[in-house]
Amino acid sequence: MIIAIFVILTLLLLPDLYIYGVFLRNIPLVWKLLFFAPSLVALLSILSVKFFGLNNTITTIFLVVLLCFALPKMLFMAFSLIAKLLGLWSISSYNVVTICGIVAASIVSVIGLYGLTIGWKHLETKQVDLYFENLPDAFDGYKIAHISDLHVGSYGDNTKFIQKIVDQVNKENPDLVAFTGDIVNTEPEELLPFTHTLSLLHAKDGIVSVLGNHDYCLYGDRSRWSDVREGGLKVAEIEQTMGWKVLMNESLVVERDSARIAIVGVENTGKPPFPQIGNLPKAVSGVTHYDTAKCDDELFSILLSHDPSHWRMEVVPKTDIPLTLSGHTHAAQFKIGNWSPVTWMYKEWSGLYQSDNQQLYISEGIGGTLPFRFGSSPLIVVLTLRKRS
């Protein structure tokens, strides 16, 4: 803790001291105090964790200071130092680079302010048609509302935004609601203020969900749990009181007239260091084949798997499952055009991907452990299954 505070204090104060010493030494005292105030507030928020624990208010305060003040100051300091070096050869270069530093710092500050206020609650709905040759005729036009990564702990006990999500999903009148994990941040109890609101979700064939890495509650007080799955079982228990069907390495069958499809759900499986708990052979047993194991009654199957890296790891090489739905990546909650820093970690991270006759759809999710989004709005995806003629 002491080392972390020292590092953070250095990162906060070093740009402050540099900018003050070079540019602001002669400004009035009140402006000096205002200039140093954000760093002081950030430091106090860090120290308060020891007494009050990490909560939404402390996290938000620290993020506001970091994104709107500290990072812009660091960026400007870097430009300024480069300008000083260039100024040894050309005063015009010094001026140009300094101005660029001011512009860059201002842009970062505006991005931070937008992402922390408007961006993380600017809900969008996206309509997507998916085509399959082997889709049963009776399911042509079947509508799935795909939601993911609610991270309700980031909203405290304020249900207003969650109610907005529920209302929008219900407005779409889906046949099925599919939730692909990470409903909490660190503790099952985060879900309790939202159980009534989320129980108002409705669809003809119900609400199905799987657990994500956060749902095993391994990022909070691990001493509460006797094994890695216990926190997840508690989260699943609360979801079930909401009327949701939690698929834990299992499947359910949906019928239309005489036709049937299977909804398959696995527990979290994907890249380390996240928990590897899924059992796909068990989940698909009786509905579709796995590797060399045949299935007598092979059904068109839709797999819910939180981590999209599971698709390349196991789903594509071991099964013929036509559609996999995932979340997890959040598009890093920061996207410019079609680029996000999450591309450094995941080959597939947003939208639709295809390998032969198998498709993967990744939702950028709705929430996040940090109340910030820029370029990647909270997203409800409405998927309509189509029979390819």
C-alpha positions as CSV (number, residue, x, y, z in Angstrom):
1,M,0.0,0.0,0.0
2,I,2.8,2.4,0.9
3,I,4.7,1.7,-2.3
4,A,1.5,2.1,-4.4
5,I,0.8,5.5,-2.7
6,F,4.4,6.6,-3.3
7,V,4.2,5.7,-7.0
8,I,0.8,7.3,-7.5
9,L,1.9,10.4,-5.6
10,T,5.0,10.7,-7.8
11,L,2.9,10.4,-11.0
12,L,0.4,13.0,-9.8
13,L,2.8,15.5,-8.4
14,L,5.7,15.3,-10.8
15,P,3.7,17.0,-13.7
16,D,2.2,19.4,-11.2
17,L,5.6,20.5,-9.9
18,Y,7.1,20.7,-13.4
19,I,4.2,22.8,-14.9
20,Y,4.1,25.0,-11.8
21,G,7.8,25.6,-11.8
22,V,8.0,26.4,-15.5
23,F,4.8,28.2,-16.3
24,L,2.7,29.1,-13.2
25,R,5.1,30.3,-10.5
26,N,3.9,33.9,-10.7
27,I,0.1,33.3,-10.7
28,P,-2.1,34.4,-7.8
29,L,-2.2,32.1,-4.7
30,V,-5.9,31.1,-5.3
31,W,-5.0,29.8,-8.8
32,K,-2.0,27.9,-7.4
33,L,-4.3,26.2,-4.8
34,L,-6.8,25.3,-7.5
35,F,-4.0,23.9,-9.7
36,F,-2.8,21.5,-7.1
37,A,-6.3,20.7,-5.7
38,P,-7.0,17.7,-8.1
39,S,-3.8,15.9,-7.1
40,L,-4.6,16.4,-3.4
41,V,-8.2,15.1,-3.9
42,A,-6.8,12.0,-5.7
43,L,-4.3,11.3,-2.9
44,L,-7.1,11.7,-0.2
45,S,-9.3,9.3,-2.1
46,I,-6.5,6.7,-2.1
47,L,-5.9,7.1,1.6
48,S,-9.6,6.9,2.3
49,V,-9.6,3.3,1.0
50,K,-7.9,2.2,4.1
51,F,-10.7,3.5,6.3
52,F,-13.8,3.2,4.1
53,G,-12.8,0.4,1.6
54,L,-13.0,0.7,-2.2
55,N,-16.4,2.0,-3.2
56,N,-18.0,3.7,-6.2
57,T,-17.6,7.2,-4.9
58,I,-13.9,6.8,-4.2
59,T,-13.4,5.1,-7.6
60,T,-15.2,7.8,-9.5
61,I,-13.4,10.6,-7.7
62,F,-10.0,9.1,-8.5
63,L,-11.0,8.4,-12.2
64,V,-12.2,12.0,-12.6
65,V,-8.8,13.3,-11.3
66,L,-6.8,10.8,-13.3
67,L,-8.5,11.2,-16.7
68,C,-9.5,14.9,-16.6
69,F,-6.4,16.3,-14.8
70,A,-3.5,14.0,-14.1
71,L,-3.1,12.3,-17.6
72,P,-3.5,15.6,-19.5
73,K,-0.8,17.2,-17.2
74,M,1.5,14.2,-17.8
75,L,0.9,14.4,-21.6
76,F,1.6,18.2,-21.6
77,M,4.8,17.7,-19.6
78,A,6.0,15.1,-22.1
79,F,5.4,17.5,-25.0
80,S,6.9,20.4,-23.1
81,L,10.2,18.5,-22.4
82,I,10.4,17.5,-26.1
83,A,9.7,21.1,-27.1
84,K,12.6,22.2,-24.8
85,L,15.0,19.8,-26.6
86,L,13.8,21.0,-30.0
87,G,14.0,24.6,-28.9
88,L,17.8,24.2,-28.7
89,W,17.8,24.2,-32.5
90,S,14.6,26.2,-33.3
91,I,12.4,28.5,-31.3
92,S,9.6,28.0,-33.8
93,S,9.7,24.2,-33.2
94,Y,9.5,24.9,-29.4
95,N,6.3,26.9,-29.9
96,V,4.7,24.4,-32.2
97,V,5.3,21.4,-30.0
98,T,4.2,23.3,-26.9
99,I,0.9,24.2,-28.6
100,C,0.5,20.6,-29.7
101,G,0.9,19.6,-26.1
102,I,-1.8,22.0,-25.0
103,V,-4.1,20.6,-27.7
104,A,-3.4,17.0,-26.9
105,A,-3.9,17.5,-23.1
106,S,-7.2,19.3,-23.8
107,I,-8.4,16.4,-26.0
108,V,-7.5,13.8,-23.3
109,S,-9.3,15.9,-20.7
110,V,-12.5,16.2,-22.8
111,I,-12.4,12.5,-23.6
112,G,-12.2,11.8,-19.9
113,L,-15.0,14.1,-19.0
114,Y,-17.3,12.8,-21.7
115,G,-16.5,9.1,-20.9
116,L,-17.2,9.6,-17.1
117,T,-20.4,11.6,-17.5
118,I,-22.3,10.9,-20.8
119,G,-20.4,8.0,-22.5
120,W,-20.9,5.2,-19.9
121,K,-24.7,5.7,-19.8
122,H,-25.4,6.5,-23.5
123,L,-27.4,3.3,-24.2
124,E,-27.6,2.1,-27.8
125,T,-29.5,-0.8,-29.5
126,K,-28.1,-2.6,-32.5
127,Q,-30.1,-4.7,-34.9
128,V,-28.2,-7.6,-36.5
129,D,-29.5,-10.4,-38.9
130,L,-27.6,-13.7,-38.8
131,Y,-28.0,-16.2,-41.6
132,F,-27.7,-20.0,-41.3
133,E,-28.3,-22.8,-43.8
134,N,-29.2,-25.4,-41.1
135,L,-31.6,-23.2,-39.1
136,P,-34.9,-25.0,-38.7
137,D,-37.7,-23.2,-40.8
138,A,-39.8,-22.6,-37.7
139,F,-37.0,-20.5,-36.2
140,D,-36.6,-18.2,-39.2
141,G,-37.1,-14.7,-37.7
142,Y,-36.3,-15.9,-34.1
143,K,-35.2,-12.8,-32.1
144,I,-32.6,-12.9,-29.4
145,A,-31.8,-9.9,-27.2
146,H,-28.1,-10.3,-26.4
147,I,-26.9,-8.4,-23.3
148,S,-23.6,-8.8,-21.5
149,D,-21.3,-7.4,-18.8
150,L,-23.8,-5.4,-16.7
151,H,-21.3,-5.0,-13.7
152,V,-24.1,-3.7,-11.6
153,G,-21.7,-3.0,-8.7
154,S,-20.7,0.1,-10.6
155,Y,-24.2,1.6,-10.1
156,G,-24.3,1.3,-6.3
157,D,-28.0,0.9,-5.5
158,N,-29.3,3.3,-8.3
159,T,-31.6,1.3,-10.5
160,K,-32.5,4.1,-13.0
161,F,-30.1,3.0,-15.7
162,I,-30.8,-0.7,-15.3
163,Q,-34.5,0.1,-15.6
164,K,-33.8,1.9,-18.9
165,I,-32.0,-1.3,-20.1
166,V,-35.0,-3.5,-19.1
167,D,-37.5,-1.2,-20.8
168,Q,-35.5,-1.1,-24.0
169,V,-35.1,-4.9,-24.1
170,N,-38.8,-5.5,-23.4
171,K,-39.7,-2.9,-26.1
172,E,-38.0,-5.2,-28.7
173,N,-40.3,-8.1,-27.7
174,P,-37.6,-10.8,-28.1
175,D,-38.2,-14.5,-28.2
176,L,-35.2,-15.0,-25.9
177,V,-32.9,-12.8,-23.7
178,A,-29.4,-14.1,-23.6
179,F,-27.0,-12.7,-20.9
180,T,-23.3,-13.7,-21.4
181,G,-21.9,-13.0,-18.0
182,D,-20.3,-10.5,-15.6
183,I,-23.4,-9.3,-13.8
184,V,-21.4,-8.2,-10.7
185,N,-18.0,-6.8,-10.0
186,T,-16.7,-8.4,-6.8
187,E,-19.5,-9.6,-4.6
188,P,-22.9,-11.4,-5.0
189,E,-24.6,-8.8,-2.8
190,E,-24.1,-6.1,-5.5
191,L,-26.9,-7.7,-7.4
192,L,-29.5,-7.5,-4.6
193,P,-30.7,-3.8,-5.2
194,F,-31.4,-4.8,-8.9
195,T,-33.2,-8.1,-8.5
196,H,-36.7,-6.6,-8.8
197,T,-35.8,-4.5,-11.8
198,L,-34.0,-7.3,-13.7
199,S,-36.9,-9.7,-12.9
200,L,-39.0,-7.4,-15.1
201,L,-37.2,-8.6,-18.2
202,H,-39.4,-10.8,-20.3
203,A,-39.2,-12.9,-23.4
204,K,-41.3,-15.6,-24.9
205,D,-38.7,-18.3,-24.1
206,G,-37.3,-16.7,-21.0
207,I,-34.0,-15.2,-19.9
208,V,-30.9,-17.5,-20.0
209,S,-27.5,-16.6,-18.7
210,V,-24.0,-17.8,-18.0
211,L,-21.4,-16.7,-15.5
212,G,-18.4,-14.5,-16.4
213,N,-15.1,-14.3,-14.6
214,H,-16.3,-11.5,-12.3
215,D,-19.3,-13.6,-11.2
216,Y,-17.0,-16.0,-9.3
217,C,-16.2,-13.1,-7.0
218,L,-12.5,-13.7,-7.0
219,Y,-11.6,-10.0,-7.0
220,G,-13.2,-9.2,-3.6
221,D,-12.9,-11.0,-0.3
222,R,-11.7,-14.5,-1.4
223,S,-11.7,-15.7,2.2
224,R,-15.5,-16.0,2.0
225,W,-15.4,-18.8,-0.4
226,S,-14.2,-22.4,0.2
227,D,-13.5,-22.9,-3.5
228,V,-13.4,-21.0,-6.8
229,R,-17.0,-21.8,-7.8
230,E,-18.7,-20.9,-4.5
231,G,-19.1,-17.2,-5.3
232,G,-20.4,-18.0,-8.7
233,L,-23.0,-20.4,-7.2
234,K,-24.2,-17.6,-5.0
235,V,-24.6,-15.2,-8.0
236,A,-26.4,-18.0,-9.9
237,E,-28.8,-18.5,-7.0
238,I,-29.7,-14.8,-6.9
239,E,-30.2,-14.7,-10.7
240,Q,-32.5,-17.7,-10.4
241,T,-34.7,-15.7,-7.9
242,M,-35.1,-13.2,-10.7
243,G,-36.6,-15.9,-12.9
244,W,-33.4,-16.3,-15.0
245,K,-32.2,-19.7,-16.1
246,V,-28.5,-20.0,-15.4
247,L,-26.8,-22.5,-17.6
248,M,-23.8,-24.0,-15.8
249,N,-22.3,-26.5,-18.3
250,E,-25.8,-27.5,-19.4
251,S,-28.3,-26.9,-22.1
252,L,-32.0,-26.3,-22.6
253,V,-34.2,-27.1,-25.6
254,V,-36.5,-24.5,-27.2
255,E,-39.4,-25.7,-29.4
256,R,-41.4,-24.1,-32.2
257,D,-44.1,-26.3,-33.7
258,S,-42.3,-29.6,-34.1
259,A,-38.8,-28.0,-34.5
260,R,-36.3,-27.7,-31.7
261,I,-33.0,-25.8,-31.1
262,A,-30.7,-26.0,-28.1
263,I,-29.4,-23.1,-26.0
264,V,-26.0,-24.2,-24.5
265,G,-24.2,-22.5,-21.6
266,V,-20.7,-23.0,-20.3
267,E,-19.1,-21.6,-17.2
268,N,-16.1,-19.3,-17.8
269,T,-13.5,-20.6,-20.1
270,G,-10.9,-18.7,-22.0
271,K,-7.5,-17.0,-21.6
272,P,-5.6,-17.1,-18.3
273,P,-5.5,-15.6,-15.7
274,F,-9.3,-15.8,-15.7
275,P,-10.9,-19.0,-14.1
276,Q,-11.1,-22.0,-16.4
277,I,-14.3,-23.7,-15.2
278,G,-16.3,-24.5,-18.3
279,N,-17.1,-28.1,-19.4
280,L,-18.2,-27.9,-23.0
281,P,-18.5,-31.7,-23.5
282,K,-20.9,-31.9,-20.6
283,A,-22.8,-28.8,-21.7
284,V,-23.5,-30.2,-25.3
285,S,-24.2,-33.7,-24.2
286,G,-27.4,-34.9,-25.8
287,V,-27.9,-31.9,-28.1
288,T,-24.9,-31.9,-30.4
289,H,-21.6,-33.8,-31.0
290,Y,-18.2,-32.9,-29.4
291,D,-15.0,-34.0,-31.1
292,T,-15.4,-37.6,-32.0
293,A,-18.4,-38.2,-29.7
294,K,-21.6,-38.4,-31.8
295,C,-25.1,-37.3,-30.9
296,D,-28.2,-39.2,-32.1
297,D,-30.4,-36.1,-32.0
298,E,-28.2,-33.3,-33.3
299,L,-29.9,-29.9,-32.8
300,F,-29.1,-26.5,-34.1
301,S,-27.3,-25.1,-31.1
302,I,-26.5,-21.6,-29.7
303,L,-23.7,-21.4,-27.2
304,L,-23.3,-18.8,-24.5
305,S,-19.7,-18.5,-23.5
306,H,-18.5,-15.3,-21.7
307,D,-14.9,-15.2,-23.0
308,P,-14.7,-15.0,-26.8
309,S,-11.2,-16.7,-26.9
310,H,-13.0,-19.9,-26.0
311,W,-14.4,-19.9,-29.6
312,R,-11.0,-20.5,-31.2
313,M,-9.7,-22.6,-28.4
314,E,-12.4,-25.2,-28.3
315,V,-15.7,-24.4,-30.0
316,V,-14.4,-24.2,-33.6
317,P,-11.9,-27.2,-33.5
318,K,-14.2,-29.5,-31.5
319,T,-17.8,-28.8,-32.5
320,D,-20.0,-27.6,-35.3
321,I,-22.0,-25.2,-33.1
322,P,-23.4,-22.6,-35.6
323,L,-23.6,-19.6,-33.2
324,T,-21.6,-18.6,-30.1
325,L,-22.5,-15.5,-28.1
326,S,-19.8,-13.8,-25.9
327,G,-19.0,-10.6,-24.1
328,H,-16.0,-10.0,-21.8
329,T,-13.9,-7.6,-23.9
330,H,-16.0,-4.4,-23.4
331,A,-13.9,-3.1,-26.4
332,A,-11.7,-1.9,-23.5
333,Q,-14.5,0.7,-23.0
334,F,-12.5,2.9,-25.4
335,K,-12.8,2.8,-29.1
336,I,-11.9,5.2,-32.0
337,G,-13.6,4.1,-35.2
338,N,-12.9,0.4,-35.6
339,W,-9.8,0.4,-33.3
340,S,-9.6,-0.3,-29.6
341,P,-6.6,-1.1,-27.4
342,V,-8.3,-4.4,-26.7
343,T,-6.9,-5.6,-30.1
344,W,-3.6,-6.1,-28.3
345,M,-5.2,-8.9,-26.2
346,Y,-8.0,-10.4,-28.3
347,K,-8.1,-11.3,-32.0
348,E,-11.9,-11.3,-31.9
349,W,-13.3,-8.6,-29.6
350,S,-16.4,-7.0,-31.1
351,G,-19.2,-7.9,-33.5
352,L,-19.5,-10.8,-35.9
353,Y,-16.8,-13.3,-36.8
354,Q,-17.0,-16.4,-39.0
355,S,-15.1,-19.6,-39.5
356,D,-16.6,-21.8,-42.2
357,N,-20.2,-22.4,-41.0
358,Q,-19.6,-21.2,-37.4
359,Q,-20.3,-17.7,-36.3
360,L,-19.3,-15.8,-33.2
361,Y,-21.0,-12.6,-32.0
362,I,-19.3,-10.5,-29.3
363,S,-21.2,-7.8,-27.5
364,E,-19.2,-4.8,-26.3
365,G,-21.4,-5.0,-23.1
366,I,-23.2,-2.5,-21.1
367,G,-21.3,-1.7,-17.9
368,G,-17.8,-2.1,-16.5
369,T,-15.9,-2.1,-13.3
370,L,-14.9,1.5,-14.1
371,P,-17.7,4.1,-14.9
372,F,-16.2,5.2,-18.2
373,R,-16.9,4.6,-21.9
374,F,-15.7,6.5,-24.9
375,G,-16.6,5.3,-28.5
376,S,-18.0,2.1,-27.1
377,S,-21.5,2.9,-25.8
378,P,-23.5,0.5,-23.5
379,L,-25.0,-1.9,-26.0
380,I,-28.1,-4.1,-26.4
381,V,-27.7,-6.3,-29.5
382,V,-30.9,-7.7,-31.1
383,L,-30.0,-10.7,-33.1
384,T,-32.5,-12.1,-35.6
385,L,-31.9,-15.6,-36.9
386,R,-32.6,-16.1,-40.6
387,K,-32.8,-19.2,-42.8
388,R,-30.4,-18.9,-45.7
389,S,-32.2,-20.0,-48.8
